[in-house]
Amino acid sequence: MGNLNQAAFAVWITGLPASGKSTIASALRNQLASRGIDVAVLESDTIRKMLEEEASYDPEARARFYRYLAYAGVLLTQHGVPVIFDATANRRIYRDWARQQIPRFIEVFIDCLLETCIARDPKGIYRKASEGGAHTVPGLQEPYEPPEAADIVVDSKHDPALAAERILEKLKERGYLADRFPRRVVRQ
């Protein structure tokens, strides 16, 4: 993965389950890729499945998982790979672990009403909770602690591509990305 010889950065996209984190992470990845910047997307559900056959969401397991996820992001950024964390991380401390260890870090909060998340429910977690099959859904049975001072707050109703543009602007404003991006040359 290349990053145009710039120091790597991390963007943590957080919000309630079904708030639109993955959609915005994908839009951001695509916009960075169009500028020749490859990033690693650390998507919590995918990584959790790789680590545990039967995922556990009790407080100790969550803390252990998010320490691992933050550490993976630290290692990647230390080796020049920009990272997008696509993870609810319902406690601030989980996100703060990464922020404390990654100097070039931006936290993005997807502001979405719980009712909207429940209506979307693409993975069926809110349905499972209502049927008694899930007992630790953030925002429902477990607390979700939004960032106290997110670098960017995105209304879930906004277009994901525009949200990704706002994140790119913040990366440039902080000096994490150059103002001008070389475009990829497509050979035919």
N, C-alpha and C positions, 0 to 999 in steps of 0.2 A: 504494500500500500504506500502510495506517495502522498506527501503533503506539501509539495513545492518548497521544500527546505525551510519551512516555518516550524517553530515549536508547536507541539500538539496542544490541543485544547479539549475540554470536555463540556458537553451540554447535557444537563440532566432535565428531562421533561417529566414532570410529575403532575398528578391530578388523580381524581377518583377513578376507579375502574370504569371503563367505557366512556371516559371523558374526551377521547380523541388523541391520546398520546401517540399511539402507533401511527396514526394517519399523518400527524405533524412530523414525527420522526422520519417517516418515509419521504415526505415532501422535502424536508431539510436535507436528507441524504441525497435525493435526486438533484437538488439545486447545487449542492457542493460537488457532486460528481460531474455536473455539467460544466463546472469551473476547473475540473481536473484534480479535485481533492477527494481522495478515497477516505472513508471513515468506517470505523467499526461500530455497528449498532448493537448495544448490549440490551437485548429485550428480555425482561425478567422471566416471563412465562417459559420462553424457549430454554433459557439457561437453567432455570429451576428443574425442568424436565430432564435435562442432561445430568444434573447433580443428584437427583432423588427419584427413585422409581415411583414412590408415593409421596408427593409433596406434602409437607407439613407447614401449617401456617400459624402455629402457636408462637407466642412472643419470642421464645428462645431460638426457634428455628428461623423465624423472620430476621432476627438480629444477626444470626450466623450467616444467613444467605446474603444480606445486604453488606455485611463486612466483606464477604467474598467478592460480591459484585463491585464494590468500591475498589477493592484491591486489584481486580482485573483491569478496571479503568486506569488506575494508577500505573500499572505495568505497561499497558498499551501506550499511554501518553508519554511515559518516560522513554519509550522506544520510538517516538515520533508518529504514533498513530492517533489521529483525532478520534474522539469517542462521543457517541450519542447514547446516553442512558435512557431507555424507554421503560420506565419502572415507576409504579405508584409510590413505593417507599413511604408508607403511611405515617411514619414518625420522622420528624425533622432530623433527629440524630443520624438516621441512616444516610440522608443526603449530605449532612454536615461532615460525615466521615470522608466522603469523597472531596468535598470542598476544601477541607483542611489539608489534604494531601496533593491536590492538583492545583497548581498555582493559576492556571488559565482555565477558569471554571465559570460557567453561567448556569443559573437555575431558571427554568421556565415553568411557570405554573399555568395549567389549563383550568380555567375557572368554568366549572360546569355544575349546574344544579343536580342534586342527587336524583330528582325526578326525571331529568333528561337522561342521565346515565341508566336508570332503571328501564326507561322506555327503549333505549338503544340496545343494551345488554347483548352484544354480539356473541359472547362466550357463554351466556346462560348462567352467569354466577349469581345474579340477583334472583333469577327464577329458582335456582337451587337453594338459595338462602330462604326464600319464601316457602319452599317445600320442606325445609328442615335438613337439607343435604349439605349446606355450608353454614358454618357458624362463626367465621372470622372475616367477613367481607368488610374492608375498610369503608367507612362512611355509613355503614349499616349496623353491624354488630361490634366492629372495632373502630376506634377513633381514626380519623384522618387529620393530620396536622398540616395545614397549608403553610407554605413558606411565610415567614414573618416579613421578609424583604426580598421577594423574588426579583431577579434581574429583569424579567419580562413576565407580564401577565397577559395571557391570551384568552379572550372570550371564546368559548367553544363554538359559538355561532359563526365565527369568522372563517373565511376561506383558508384551508390549510396551506396553500401556496403563499398567501399573504402573510400568514403567521411565520412561515419559514423565512420569508424575506425580512421580517422584523428581527428574527434571530440572526440572520446574516448581517444585518445593519449593526446589531449590538456587538457581534464578533469583530466587525471592522472598527467600530467606535472604541472598543477596548484594545485594539491593536493586535488582535489574535489572527486576523486575516488582512491581506493587502486590500487596498481600495479597488485596485483593478485586478481582474483575474484573467490569466491566459485562457483562451478557449481551446478545447481539444480539437485537434485536426483529425478529421475523418478521412481516411484513405479509401478510395474505391478501386 
